[in-house]
Amino acid sequence: MKLHENYPLKDITTFHAKVFANEYTEFASVEELKEILSSLVIVGKPFMILGGGSNVLFTGDYGGIIIRNVIKGIEVVKEEEDAIYVRANGGEKWHDFVLYCVSNNYGGVENLSLIPGTVGAGPIQNIGAYGVELKDTLHEVETMNINTYEIKKFSNAECKFGYRDSIFKGEQKGMYVILAVTFKLERNPKKVNVSYGTISKELEDMGIKNPTIADVSNAVIKIRSSKLPDPEKLGNAGSFFKNPIIENADFEKLKQQFPDIAFFPMHHGYTKLAAGWLIEQCGWKGKRIGDAGVHKDQALVLVNYGDATGKEIYDLSTKVIESVKEKFGVILEREVNMI
Ligand code: EPU
């Protein structure tokens, strides 16, 4: 185990804010993780497991040990007539995994193309985009208990997935390290999911009538690249806020007052509002305070123009929450993990 002191997190988090961790180490195998967790060097100190660093904001230096999962490898573990089970290790980049599936014609994750982060971080917030969520194809999650070092498998149901939510973010937060994820994908897929408005439009523009999963992946890549900033060029962590879910009765009142309000109908008497729309209506889109800003093309994304500190980005997010509350009476929740 190699322990680095006073380690810069700028290049391993997609916000690229200037912060340091007291100590840093990484594991490339399950044995290495066990060695780290049981080592006297870390016992009694706060620690945090980091994946792709794409959904976290450090609001100050981290006083403990950052432990990064870099276990690599993707393999087919089981085949059925129409299904294929693919196991990917947690340290794999999510988009590399999607490209592997698309190039082998395994269907189910193509709508999730170009999401930053690692495979191991995916289940924590049940990543989702363009009408598809990770939970739709996830078969099981392999984890290590941080106290007993036992390997435990969680089935899809045991993960208790919700909108940008799971057991790993809720009741069992910090208890397990995600080692690998197995997906049940469609072999030679016959259908694609283009129900999300902009995908079918993009495919039409591309002149494609009977899209394959590769076409859908390309369309999603095009849409994402046109709307969402590339974290390598402009620090960000994707959607900074969740789309708020409110009761239909409250929604009806808002709709009367704001007839153009953007929303997604849901079941069971609730409506999901487009937080990007709410934020834009408050005049935040494209605004900048120092080096922290609200992205010019997608108000749900906060960006770091260069030297913003985590605290400055956090303070900007507080201002955004306050204005949305004042104008619409709706409370936005941060989607990004604050440390
Ligand atoms: N909108 C605005 N102004 C904005 C942004 C959006 O008016 O600045 C309106 C759009 O016009 C549209 C609606 O809001 O009517 C929804 O916008 P969009 O389709 O861009 O999706 P979103 O709700 O803003 C969600 C996810 C994204 C995901 C997209 C596509 C959340 C928090 N965000 O964004 O996920 O890529 O849908 O499926 O659910 C992420 O989680 O990091 C992420 C990028």
Residues whose N, C-alpha, C, O or C-beta is under 5 A from the ligand:
A	BS01	EPU	G128 A129 Y130 G131 A237 G238 S239 F241 K242 N243 A262 A274 G276 W277 E280 D297 Q298 A299 L300
